[in-house]
Amino acid sequence: MPVGPALSASVRAVGTLMAAARDPWWIISSAAVALHGADAGEVADVDVLLSEADAQAILPGIGIECRPGPAHPTFRSGIFATWTGTALPVEFMAGFCHFSGGTWVPVQPVTRKPVDVGGARVFIPERAELHAMLTGFGRPKDLVRARSLAADRDRPA
């Protein structure tokens, strides 16, 4: 499945910006599903997991203030910031957790798959880990994307 021009431009911008990162970082959620080549449905934004140190070092350089994430019953971030200077909004999350089984679970991928988009290198969780992450989020849109990842993996070449 090809990556559309708005997503491609936004991902390239993320790759360029995050080249200054000192810690591992990832694109997750719908954009990562699309970068795996699966049908992500509508990709409305690009979600980036990064360390708090990298957020505080990198984001002010593009005019973004680092603040705690807004109150939400199933998600929280130590830092949540949105960059609107790209074709699609980019949401940066540091200290990101989701609520599952009565507890807050840190979202900290272990795998890190490099993907080159228009000369910029970005990182996404490997397919199985992204699938587990989306399933753990449990929202209907995430479950659809998890199924799409699984179906794409099982499709003959």
N, C-alpha and C positions, 0 to 999 in steps of 0.2 A: 504494500500500500504506500503510495508516494506521500511525502510530507509536503503540505501546501506552502505557498510562498510566505504567508504571514507567520506560520510556525517556524519555517526555515529561517527567516530573517530574525525572529526573536531568539531562537536557539543560537544562532551565530553571535548575536549580541551578548547572550549569557556566556558563551564560550570565551569570547574576547574579554569580558569583564572578569570572569572567574579565573582567568589565567594567572591572576595575582594571588590566588588563594594559597594558603600554606597548609591547610587541612583538607582531607577528602570532602567532596561535595557531590551531589547528585541532582539530576532532574528526575522527578517522580510523577506519578499519577498519569493523567491522560496524555501529556506530551511524551512521557517515557514509553507508553504503550505504542504511540505512533512511531517513535524512533525505533522500536522493535519491529516495526513493519506490520503491526496488527491494526485492525479497525478500532480506533479510539472513540469513534463518534465525533461530536463537536469538541474541539480543543479550544476552550475559551481563554486559557491562560497557561503560563508555564510555571510550574511549582519547583522551587529549588530548595533543597536541604543543604545547609551549610553550618559551620561551627559559629558559636557566638563571637569568637575572636575574629574570624574572617568577616563576619557581618559588620562588626564595629570598625574594622580596618578598611573594608572595601566600599560599603554602601554610602558613607558620607561623601565619598569622592564623586558620586553621581547625584548628590543632593538629597539623599534619603536618610531620614532620621531613624535610628534603631529604637523601637519601642516594644513593650510586651504585646503579645497578640490579644485580640479582643476576646471577651468571655464567650465561650461556646460550650454546649453540653458534652460534645464528643471529641473536640480537638483543642489543643492549646499549644502556644509557642512562647518561649522566653523572649524571642525577638520575632516580630512579624513586620514585613515591610513590602510595599508594592512599588514597582518601577513601571511607570506608564510611558517611558521614553522609547518604547519598542512597539512593533506592529501589534503584538498581543501583550497584555499586562503580564509582568513577571512578579510572582509572589515568592519572597525569600522567607524561609522559616528556619530559625535556630532554636534548639531545645524543643523540637516538635514532638508531641505525644498525642496518642489517641486513647480514648476511654474504652476499655474492654474488660469484661468479666469483673466489674466493680473496682478496677484499678487503672491508673494512668500508665500506659505502656510507651516507652520511648521508641520513636521511629528512627532507627539507626541501621541503615543497610550495612551488610558485610561485604557483598559483592560489588564490583565496580567495573562495568563494561564501558570502554571508551567508544565513542561514536563520533565520526568526523562529519560535520555538516558545513559545506561551503568553505572549507579551510579552517574552521573552528572546531576544536575538540571539546566535547562535553562527555559527561559520565551519567550512566543510568544503572540501576540495579539489574542484575541478570534476570532473565525471564521468570524463573521459578520464584525468586525472591520478590520480584514485583507482583507476581500473581498472589503470593501469600500476603503481601502488604495490602493490596486492594481488597482481598477477601476479608482481612482483619478489620479494615475500615468499615465494612458492612453496609455502606450506603448503596441503594439500588444502582446508581450510575457506576460505582466502583465494581460492583458484582458483574455488571454487564461487561465492563472493560476486562475484568479478570477472565470471564468466559471467552472473550475475544482473543486474549493472549493464548489461552489453552487451545482454542480451535485453530488458531494460526499455526501453533506448534505442531498440531496433529495433521495439518493439511499436507498432502503429498506435494513434493517440489515439481 
